[in-house]
């Protein structure tokens, strides 16, 4: 079975502003049909990286390639017809109504009107007011419709759900899933880790301009381990040998023990079976936020 072609590629990309390195030696390859979450704290270098992908900025060192072609600011426009882009602070034509702007895009791209009608139904943008008079959330809906309407091969989205209410965030995630099902590629930065877990099969974490993690979402969650909470009437209970972050407390004659367990599940099952007078047990997945926090702390220590 042949591998999907790489559509976004960064090879040793660095972007320097004076002495400051906003992005340092970033290398990544994203294949056709992937949905990739790009996460990191404010100032991590995400927006600068996306700007280089789009050709808005040139790299100080290294190479950015889309669809096998090197991206440079002076030639990037040749590929923009294959890319859908939206950001959380998207500049839109404020003196046009949403309907005027989207109709213009429709005619420029020869897209079927049925595609625009579908997106309007799903995202419910306000079309009759001038964009400059719309709320942030309604401007964002227009930006997202504009990004998706031409059925681009690649969608590059920078904080795409900024300003959206929970119902519209879910509508956006459903749209991303449908886009992937149609063989398109989505690369999206987000501050919402639950959104990344729900939409993305792969996560790239950037910290201080460096990519410090690039893994499948399922693999990352498995690596993070599990949160275990037990209640027992037998106080001398000892935690498993490889338990981490162990906390114990006593109340109403019961021991409550909490810990994180990252090793063999079979060993955990054996330990639980041996706990005397076990009254209750709760097992939950270690979440992305906790995993990223531990990675940040390890990076700072290094």
Residue pairs with C-beta under 8 A, 6 or more apart in sequence:
3 31
4 31
4 32
4 33
4 34
5 31
5 32
5 68
6 29
6 30
6 31
6 32
6 68
7 30
7 31
7 32
7 66
7 67
7 153
7 154
7 185
8 28
8 29
8 30
8 53
8 65
8 66
8 154
8 185
8 187
9 28
9 29
9 30
9 63
9 64
9 65
9 66
10 26
10 27
10 28
10 29
10 49
10 52
10 53
10 62
10 63
10 64
10 65
11 27
11 62
11 63
11 64
11 65
12 25
12 26
12 27
12 61
12 62
12 63
13 23
13 25
13 26
13 27
13 49
13 52
13 59
13 61
13 62
13 63
13 64
14 21
14 23
14 24
14 25
14 26
14 59
14 60
14 61
14 62
15 21
15 22
15 23
15 45
15 48
15 49
15 52
15 57
15 59
15 60
16 22
16 60
16 61
21 209
22 45
22 48
22 209
23 45
23 48
23 49
23 52
23 59
23 209
24 45
24 208
24 209
24 210
25 62
25 210
26 45
26 49
26 62
26 206
26 209
26 210
26 211
27 62
27 211
28 204
28 211
28 214
30 36
30 185
30 187
31 185
32 153
32 183
32 185
33 180
33 183
33 184
33 185
34 180
34 185
34 186
34 201
34 202
35 176
35 179
35 180
35 185
35 186
35 188
35 199
35 200
35 201
35 202
36 186
36 187
36 188
36 200
36 201
36 202
36 203
36 204
37 188
37 189
37 190
37 195
37 196
37 199
37 200
37 202
37 203
37 204
37 217
38 46
38 49
38 50
38 187
38 188
38 189
38 190
38 204
38 206
39 46
39 189
39 190
39 191
39 193
39 196
39 203
39 204
39 205
39 206
39 292
40 46
40 189
40 205
40 206
40 207
41 207
41 296
44 206
44 207
44 208
44 209
45 206
45 208
45 209
45 210
46 158
46 189
46 206
47 87
47 158
47 189
48 57
48 209
49 206
50 87
50 156
50 158
50 187
50 189
51 57
52 58
52 59
52 64
52 71
53 64
53 66
53 71
53 156
53 187
54 71
54 76
54 80
54 83
54 85
54 156
55 64
55 71
55 72
55 73
55 75
55 76
55 77
55 79
55 80
56 73
56 76
57 73
58 72
58 73
63 70
64 70
64 71
65 71
66 79
66 82
66 83
66 154
67 79
67 82
67 153
67 154
69 78
69 79
71 79
81 109
81 150
81 152
82 152
82 153
82 154
83 152
83 153
83 154
83 155
83 156
84 146
84 147
84 148
84 149
84 150
84 152
84 154
84 155
84 156
84 157
85 147
85 155
85 156
85 157
85 158
86 140
86 143
86 144
86 146
86 147
86 157
86 158
86 160
87 143
87 157
87 158
87 159
87 160
88 140
88 158
88 159
88 160
88 162
88 163
89 159
89 162
90 139
90 140
90 143
92 101
92 131
92 139
92 142
92 143
92 146
93 101
93 131
94 130
94 131
94 132
95 130
95 131
95 132
96 104
96 130
96 131
97 127
97 128
97 129
97 130
97 131
98 125
98 126
98 127
98 128
98 129
98 131
98 134
98 138
98 142
99 127
99 128
101 131
101 142
101 146
102 116
102 120
102 127
102 142
102 145
102 146
102 149
103 116
105 111
105 146
105 149
105 150
106 113
106 116
106 149
109 149
109 150
111 149
111 150
111 151
115 149
115 151
116 145
116 149
119 144
119 145
119 148
119 149
119 175
120 127
120 145
122 171
122 174
122 175
123 141
123 144
123 145
123 168
123 171
123 172
123 175
124 141
124 168
124 171
125 138
125 141
125 142
125 145
126 134
126 138
126 141
131 139
131 142
134 142
135 163
136 162
136 163
137 163
137 164
137 165
137 168
139 163
140 160
140 161
140 162
140 163
140 164
141 164
141 168
143 160
144 160
144 172
144 175
147 155
147 157
147 160
148 155
148 175
148 179
151 182
151 184
152 184
153 184
153 185
154 184
154 185
154 186
154 187
155 176
155 179
155 184
155 185
155 186
155 187
155 188
156 187
156 188
157 186
157 187
157 188
157 189
158 188
158 189
159 189
159 190
159 191
160 172
160 188
160 190
161 168
161 169
161 172
161 190
161 192
161 195
164 172
169 192
169 195
173 195
173 198
173 199
176 186
176 188
176 199
177 199
179 186
180 186
186 199
188 199
188 200
190 196
193 287
193 288
193 289
193 292
196 203
196 217
196 288
197 217
197 221
197 287
197 288
200 217
201 216
201 217
201 218
202 214
202 215
202 216
202 217
203 213
203 214
203 215
203 216
203 217
203 220
203 288
204 211
204 213
204 214
205 211
205 212
205 213
205 214
205 292
205 295
206 212
207 295
207 296
207 299
208 299
212 295
212 299
213 220
213 292
213 295
215 223
217 288
220 288
220 291
221 285
221 286
221 287
221 288
221 291
223 262
223 291
224 262
224 285
224 286
224 287
224 288
224 290
224 291
225 244
225 260
225 261
225 262
225 263
225 286
226 260
226 261
226 262
226 268
226 283
226 284
226 285
226 286
227 258
227 259
227 260
227 282
227 283
227 284
227 285
227 286
228 243
228 257
228 258
228 259
228 260
228 261
228 268
228 281
228 282
228 283
229 256
229 257
229 258
229 280
229 281
229 282
229 283
230 237
230 255
230 256
230 257
230 272
230 275
230 278
230 280
230 281
230 282
231 254
231 255
231 256
231 278
231 279
231 280
231 281
232 254
232 255
232 257
232 275
232 276
232 277
232 278
232 279
233 253
233 254
233 255
233 276
233 277
233 279
234 255
234 275
234 276
234 277
235 250
235 255
237 255
237 257
237 275
237 276
239 246
239 257
239 259
240 259
240 261
240 267
240 268
240 271
242 261
242 262
242 263
242 267
243 259
243 260
243 261
244 259
244 260
244 261
244 262
245 258
245 259
245 260
246 257
246 258
246 259
247 257
247 258
247 259
248 255
248 256
248 257
248 258
249 255
249 256
250 256
254 279
260 286
261 268
262 286
272 278
272 281
